[in-house]
Amino acid sequence: GFLAWLPPTADPVPVLSGVAARCVLPDGEPWPLRAASHVGHPIRHRNDLFGHDVNLVARLCAAAAPGELVRSSGGPGEPEPLAVRGLDATVPVWRTVLA
């Protein structure tokens, strides 16, 4: 896995779809990438990111199905409530299939 930072106004769908299109298994089949997006304020230290926002996006990614993006803000349709370990309240999330 990897963690990427995008500007808050960037749409993660085309970025992640591009990454997913280039991730292939040795037999040439697509690798079913799981992804998450969260707009927040991670703590930057020595070219790394830390903090609540990093933990949240990791847990959102774990909730994604293969070939899916789970995001905590701005998606088509109505959000679904997602229980996230370590948080008292649910997080509204939108799910998007990565093409």
Backbone hydrogen bonds in HBPLUS format (Angstrom, degrees):
<---DONOR---> <-ACCEPTOR-->    atom                        ^
c    i                          cat <-CA-CA->   ^        H-A-AA   ^      H-
h    n   atom  resd res      DA  || num        DHA   H-A  angle D-A-AA Bond
n    s   type  num  typ     dist DA aas  dist angle  dist       angle   num
A0010-ALA N   A0007-PRO O   2.92 MM   3  5.41 164.0  1.94 122.4 127.8     1
A0016-LEU N   A0012-PRO O   2.86 MM   4  5.95 174.0  1.86 162.8 164.6     2
A0017-SER N   A0013-VAL O   2.81 MM   4  5.87 155.1  1.88 153.4 161.3     3
A0018-GLY N   A0014-PRO O   3.01 MM   4  6.04 151.4  2.10 137.5 144.2     4
A0019-VAL N   A0015-VAL O   3.07 MM   4  6.43 154.7  2.13 146.7 153.7     5
A0020-ALA N   A0016-LEU O   2.82 MM   4  5.96 166.6  1.83 150.4 154.5     6
A0021-ALA N   A0017-SER O   2.92 MM   4  6.05 148.8  2.02 142.0 150.0     7
A0022-ARG N   A0019-VAL O   3.06 MM   3  5.32 137.5  2.25 103.2 115.0     8
A0023-CYS N   A0020-ALA O   3.26 MM   3  5.18 152.0  2.35  98.6 106.7     9
A0031-TRP N   A0023-CYS O   2.89 MM   8  5.42 165.6  1.91 143.2 138.4    10
A0025-LEU N   A0029-GLU O   2.75 MM   4  5.35 167.0  1.77 167.3 170.1    11
A0028-GLY N   A0025-LEU O   2.78 MM   3  5.28 163.9  1.81 126.5 129.6    12
A0033-LEU N   A0031-TRP O   2.81 MM   2  5.75 115.0  2.23 119.7 102.7    13
A0067-GLY N   A0033-LEU O   2.69 MM  34  4.94 139.7  1.85 120.1 134.0    14
A0035-ALA N   A0068-GLU O   2.97 MM  33  6.21 152.0  2.05 164.7 162.7    15
A0070-VAL N   A0035-ALA O   2.97 MM  35  6.34 154.7  2.03 134.8 139.7    16
A0037-SER N   A0070-VAL O   2.96 MM  33  6.39 144.3  2.09 143.4 147.7    17
A0072-SER N   A0037-SER O   3.03 MM  35  6.49 151.1  2.12 155.8 163.1    18
A0043-ILE N   A0050-PHE O   2.88 MM   7  4.97 164.4  1.90 146.4 146.2    19
A0050-PHE N   A0043-ILE O   2.81 MM   7  4.97 146.1  1.93 139.2 150.2    20
A0045-HIS N   A0048-ASP O   2.96 MM   3  5.36 161.4  2.00 145.1 150.4    21
A0048-ASP N   A0045-HIS O   3.04 MM   3  5.36 133.2  2.26 107.2 120.1    22
A0054-VAL N   A0051-GLY O   3.15 MM   3  5.50 123.1  2.49 105.7 118.8    23
A0055-ASN N   A0051-GLY O   3.09 MM   4  6.44 160.7  2.13 153.7 159.7    24
A0056-LEU N   A0052-HIS O   2.82 MM   4  6.07 160.2  1.86 156.4 162.2    25
A0057-VAL N   A0053-ASP O   3.03 MM   4  6.19 166.1  2.05 146.2 149.5    26
A0058-ALA N   A0054-VAL O   3.06 MM   4  6.22 150.2  2.15 144.2 152.4    27
A0059-ARG N   A0055-ASN O   3.05 MM   4  6.34 150.3  2.14 146.3 154.0    28
A0060-LEU N   A0056-LEU O   2.88 MM   4  6.18 150.7  1.97 151.7 160.9    29
A0061-CYS N   A0057-VAL O   2.93 MM   4  6.06 154.7  1.99 141.7 148.4    30
A0062-ALA N   A0058-ALA O   3.05 MM   4  6.30 150.3  2.14 139.3 147.0    31
A0063-ALA N   A0059-ARG O   3.18 MM   4  6.38 132.4  2.42 133.1 144.6    32
A0063-ALA N   A0060-LEU O   3.04 MM   3  5.06 131.3  2.29  95.2 108.8    33
A0064-ALA N   A0061-CYS O   3.08 MM   3  5.17 153.1  2.15 102.6 111.0    34
A0068-GLU N   A0065-ALA O   3.05 MM   3  5.32 129.0  2.32 150.4 142.5    35
A0098-LEU N   A0067-GLY O   2.85 MM  31  5.40 169.7  1.86 139.5 143.0    36
A0069-LEU N   A0096-THR O   2.73 MM  27  5.06 162.5  1.76 156.4 162.7    37
A0096-THR N   A0069-LEU O   2.85 MM  27  5.06 155.8  1.90 149.1 156.1    38
A0071-ARG N   A0094-TRP O   2.93 MM  23  5.36 165.6  1.95 155.8 160.6    39
A0094-TRP N   A0071-ARG O   2.89 MM  23  5.36 155.0  1.95 150.5 158.9    40
A0080-GLU N   A0093-VAL O   2.84 MM  13  5.39 159.5  1.88 153.0 155.4    41
A0093-VAL N   A0080-GLU O   2.86 MM  13  5.39 159.9  1.90 148.5 154.4    42
A0082-LEU N   A0091-VAL O   2.87 MM   9  5.12 147.2  1.98 129.7 140.4    43
A0091-VAL N   A0082-LEU O   2.86 MM   9  5.12 164.3  1.89 139.9 142.2    44
A0087-LEU N   A0084-VAL O   3.06 MM   3  5.72 158.9  2.11 143.6 143.8    45
